[in-house]
Structures are given as structure tokens and as C-alpha cells.
Amino acid sequence: MRALVTGANGFLGRHVVAALLGRGIEVRAMVRPAARLEALGWPPSVEVFRADLRTSHQLTRAFEGVDVLLHLAAVVSGGEDAQFAGTVVGTERLLDAMAASACRRLVLCSTFSVYDYSSTRRTLDEDSPLHKVPDVYARDGYTIAKWWQERVTRRFAAQHGWDLTILRPGFIWGRDHGYLAALGQKLGRHHLVIGPLTRIPMTHVENCADVFAAAAADPRARGQTLNVVDGPGERIWRYLSDYMRCSGQPGWRLPIPYWLAIATVRLAFATVFRRATKVPSILIPRRFESRLKPLRFENRKLRETLGWTPPLDYEQCLARTYGPAAPAAGR
Amino acid sequence: MKAALIGAGQIARQHLACLKTLPGVELAAVCDLSPATAEAVAERYGVPAWFTSHLAMLEKVRPDVVHVTTPPTSHFRLAMDSFDAGAHVIVEKPATSTFDELQALAQRAQEAGRHLIEDHNYVFNRAPQEILRRIKSGEFGAVTHVEVLICLDILGPNGFADPNSPHPALTLAGGAIADFLPHLASLAHLFVGSYRAAQTVWTKRKPSPLPFDEFRGLVEGERGTAALGFSASSQPDAFWLRVYGERMQAAANLFETRLTFDGPRNVPKPLRPFFSGLEEGKTIRRAALTTLLRKFKGPGAYEGLWELLARTYPALADGAALPVTANDVLEVNRMVEALKPREQP
């Protein structure tokens, strides 16, 4: 079995490559033309395919002999238009190329950001409401681009009869990615901890990568949409405490009840910022909710569909994130 | 009037947001090669139709005005097709890749009885318009010289200097800086008139995919001189406009709202710098606040584009004089042509 992985040298991608290799799956790793790969330590069996989804005219060649596409590439920096062009238009071009190939199996990396947190009550799962038009366009550039990426991919899959699996990870954490937007608001070295007892929908990057490799190989994943979290998640106060201790970053933590924070943001928005066009995300109630709303998160469907349990527990994940670095690739 | 737009990328957002606010303008269709981009923009701005073929859009929608907001090398063909479909064309700068193409486009517009309007947006920002008002009132005195210098970091990995995906502007003579020459030339043309002669210096300070990252030009205009420049290395980002008149001088940063004047005062001559300094400080403090507030609301530094469109549509509807005339477009681009480097490095 051969897998094509886009965004293969990214934070998640490099771990997905390792997880696929660990399952004996051949990997063709798509990376951008200027990407530096030396530090990844990939074995020679990893076939590197250099292309930029925004402009490359060689994408069809990438699918030669490929059984499954794992599409992880997305633009997560730059302005809203740059993210849309890189993530959505790039996906259109990639899937156009796939349509001209024999590959019929696709695993897409989506995100919790496609869910409409504002309309969700108590538990967020795969049946929770997604953003709708036109409200989605009031969200941040990342959310708009990922929501559209999923929309485009579902359309292609329906049109061509592909086997599609959509995986929606929560906050992915790991080495050099320990700080999460769910932790509240940083003020220099200090932290406003909004809703300190809220649980974080989190998945360690190695656990998350294991789900992608499992979904690529397991026929039970076909046609499924699965949220990817390691479990109910750690509470913000505990994870932030571990983060500060393990990363050696001193600072104060000021706990603020969620209800007080969201009430303040709503009041400020209603009175001052409603007509403003460029306001920091945390001051817009719906964006505030998508980062910090206290909900329950679970991975029941993932466990039931794939029989998956996270290979690493929380303490092991902490050690992998903040302890001595492990070998670069392979398991 | 029925408006349509081709090229739903970054700058299109400003055009569409403005068009939604203009009375008497029906935003009828958008077009982009990417179906998702076209559909997303149509949903976002409540546009009833979207297309991936501009010819299909022109035939089906029959717009009165077409906005061309694609990368510059495609402007010529799209504008030609729009004239053939009987539409006026508002085109992003630079209107064409070469002056020959522009002349052909202007000729076609004239034959079709339509207008070609290039987006000289910074001309219509509040600061240049206020300076122009004082010139017209006689308060400023005749302009002797204008300086326009854009300091902008375009060497970052996500823009013009993206090592993975060559930016379309890099195919223009002068590379990424050519994308800014119409801004420099349109302001020079506004204050000192048509170009007569020019000297330029094109250099490269830092390694990057860009052929040049620094430009200086000295232009002799029909009413005065202009010193024009672009620096990718000088920081912070700024868009300096300085206009020198026989009675007054003005300085503005068009990325902000800062605009100061210095001129005659009813005080003893030795005290003039003191009172000028006090007033300038007060003006800059006020501008600091308005610049901050502008970040929260409205088009920001694109205010000139909104003003240009707000003046253009009524003029097109009434057959009145346009804020950017065919002659303006030709003369600005004649200056742009003279500023381009003779050869790529």
C-alpha cells in the first residue's frame, strides 16, 4: 500500500509519515519546493515529491501508484486571502489531479474549528452543528479556509465516488507546540486563565498521527467523519501548570470565570466593537466561544469505529513534548 | 448600474465591500478561475451569480462596469473582452504589463465608446485631496517639487518573495516594485503633471527571488520635479508624500492619517519654527488617534479606492467627467514606462 501525504514535513505531517512507515505503508511525501528536510531524518524509502499546491503543474504525477491520499496541507499563516488560496484553491488543484488518477481513497485533515461552538450545548461531537453561510464569513481566516476545504473535498468525493474519511483533530500539541490557544490570553509572561476548570479538546501529535495511519489502512474508516481527541482532555489550569513547569516559563496565572469573561466580551462588542471591522479575535464573542467555551469532548465514535485507544497517555505525552528529543523518524 | 468583477483575490475584497455601499450599483456577478473562490466571494458579499469563465459571465450578465482585479499580466485580455462586451472597465494597477498594451486598450475603449479607469487609489486618499484643495484655492502656492517614498518590507516569505510559488508580479519589468510604480507615478502626475524626462536607479540590497528591492527616480514634470522611491529595507513601513509649494509645504504618511502643513504665520520670523512645531505636534497626536481608530473600522489605507469608486459610478451614470480620465491613465503609464529598468539583472 502506498500513501501520498501532503504537508508531510509539517508539525502533524512528519509524525503521520512516521506512523505510516510504522504500519508498513509506503510513503510519498509531498513538500514545498524550498522545504528543508535534513532534520526530519526520513529513511530513503520515503519518496519526496516537491510541489506547491497553489502553482504546481505536476500534481497528477504525484498520484502515480498511490492507493490513498492523506491531505494534511493547509496554509495557517498570512492573511485571510492567503490562507484561502493556499488551503482551498490548493485543495481544488490537488483533487483535480486526483480525479485524473486511479486513486479513490482520501483521508482529509479537518479541524474542530468547523464546528459552530456558539450553537453547541454541553457536548461537542460529530453531530454538533457546523458553521453555516453567511455566518462562517464572520470567522477568522483559518476557520473559513478549513470549512471550505472540507466542503470542497466532500463535493469532489461525492462527484467521483471516492472513499472519504474526514478526521477533525482538536488542539494538536507536541514538541515546540506546547502552548495552545485554548489556554486563554497571554499578557507577556503572565496568563489570563479563562474558565480554569474547562477541559481542552486536545490530542498529542503522535496519538493524532496514529489515528491518521489507522484510518488510511482500515476499511472501517471509509465514509466516516471522526473527531480526534485523546480523551476528555486535561483541565486548562492543570495543562497550563504543566506547560509552565515543563517549559521553564515563569509567570502568574489569573483565573477568570468563563461566564464573567464572555459577558464582558459581549458587552464590549455590543457597545463598542459591533461595527468595527478589525478587532482582535478574542474580543468577538463567537470567536471567543470557539476558543474557550466550556464543553465536553469525547472520542466515542473514533473508539467505536476503529477500536482506537491512544498509544501514549498524558504523562507519556508530556515526556515526549518536554523531555529529551526522540529519534527523528520511524517507530 | 450593473457591476461585475473578475479575479476574486485580496484586492477584490475592497472593491466588493465598497460596491455594496454605493447607491444605484447592483453587484451582479463575480468570476474567478477557482470555483470555491468565486462561490465564497459571492456568498460573502451577497452576489447573485458566480462564474469561472469571464466570457460566460460577460455574455450572460451583460454588466455595465467590469472590475478587473486579477494579476497584472492577465489585465489586457480581460479588459479587451470586457470592452468587446460593451462594459466600462475599472482595472487594478498596473493596468497592463507594457505601455503598448495600454495604448491598444485605450484605443479599443475609445472605439467602443467605453471608459478605461485605472485604480489610482492613493490619489483619492484624504491627504493628497486636502493638499490638492489648498493648491486649487491658491493657499499653497504653485508646486515646485513632490517626493513620494514607499518603505515596505516585501522580502518576507509569504508575499512577493515566496520561495515556493513565484509571485505573478515578478514577471513585470522591475519585478515586485513595478507593482508600486503606478502609485508613485499617479501622485507625481497629480502634483507636477505629465512626465518630460526621468533618471532612475534600480538596485538590490538583499538576497531574494526579487530582481530589485530598491528604486529611486527623479522625474521632470511639466509643472515641477518629482523624486520617487521604493525601499524594501527601510523600516518601519511608511508611504511618505511630501509636496513643496511656493507658499506652503505638506507632509503625509498615506499608510496612516498623518498630514501636516507648514506655511506662513502671523508671528515674527524667528518664532515661526516654534509655533510651527507646536502645531505640527498637535496634528500628529490627533492623527495618531484617528489612525488607531481607522484600524477598527472602514477601508483603512484603501480609503482612496472607496472614494474613487464613489466618484466614478455617478460620473459613468451621468456621462460626466471621470475622476481618473483616459488621459490621466495614459500619462501616468507613460511615466511608469519611463521609470522601468532598462534591463533585468
Boltz contact constraints between the chains, C-beta under 6 A:
constraints:
  - contact:
      token1: [A, 32]
      token2: [B, 164]
      max_distance: 6.0
  - contact:
      token1: [A, 33]
      token2: [B, 164]
      max_distance: 6.0
  - contact:
      token1: [A, 34]
      token2: [B, 163]
      max_distance: 6.0
  - contact:
      token1: [A, 34]
      token2: [B, 164]
      max_distance: 6.0
  - contact:
      token1: [A, 52]
      token2: [B, 164]
      max_distance: 6.0
  - contact:
      token1: [A, 52]
      token2: [B, 165]
      max_distance: 6.0
  - contact:
      token1: [A, 54]
      token2: [B, 165]
      max_distance: 6.0
  - contact:
      token1: [A, 55]
      token2: [B, 165]
      max_distance: 6.0
  - contact:
      token1: [A, 78]
      token2: [B, 158]
      max_distance: 6.0
  - contact:
      token1: [A, 81]
      token2: [B, 9]
      max_distance: 6.0
  - contact:
      token1: [A, 81]
      token2: [B, 10]
      max_distance: 6.0
  - contact:
      token1: [A, 88]
      token2: [B, 36]
      max_distance: 6.0
  - contact:
      token1: [A, 89]
      token2: [B, 34]
      max_distance: 6.0
  - contact:
      token1: [A, 92]
      token2: [B, 34]
      max_distance: 6.0
  - contact:
      token1: [A, 92]
      token2: [B, 36]
      max_distance: 6.0
  - contact:
      token1: [A, 133]
      token2: [B, 43]
      max_distance: 6.0
  - contact:
      token1: [A, 137]
      token2: [B, 44]
      max_distance: 6.0
  - contact:
      token1: [A, 148]
      token2: [B, 36]
      max_distance: 6.0
  - contact:
      token1: [A, 152]
      token2: [B, 36]
      max_distance: 6.0
  - contact:
      token1: [A, 276]
      token2: [B, 296]
      max_distance: 6.0
  - contact:
      token1: [A, 276]
      token2: [B, 297]
      max_distance: 6.0
  - contact:
      token1: [A, 277]
      token2: [B, 297]
      max_distance: 6.0
  - contact:
      token1: [A, 278]
      token2: [B, 295]
      max_distance: 6.0
  - contact:
      token1: [A, 278]
      token2: [B, 296]
      max_distance: 6.0
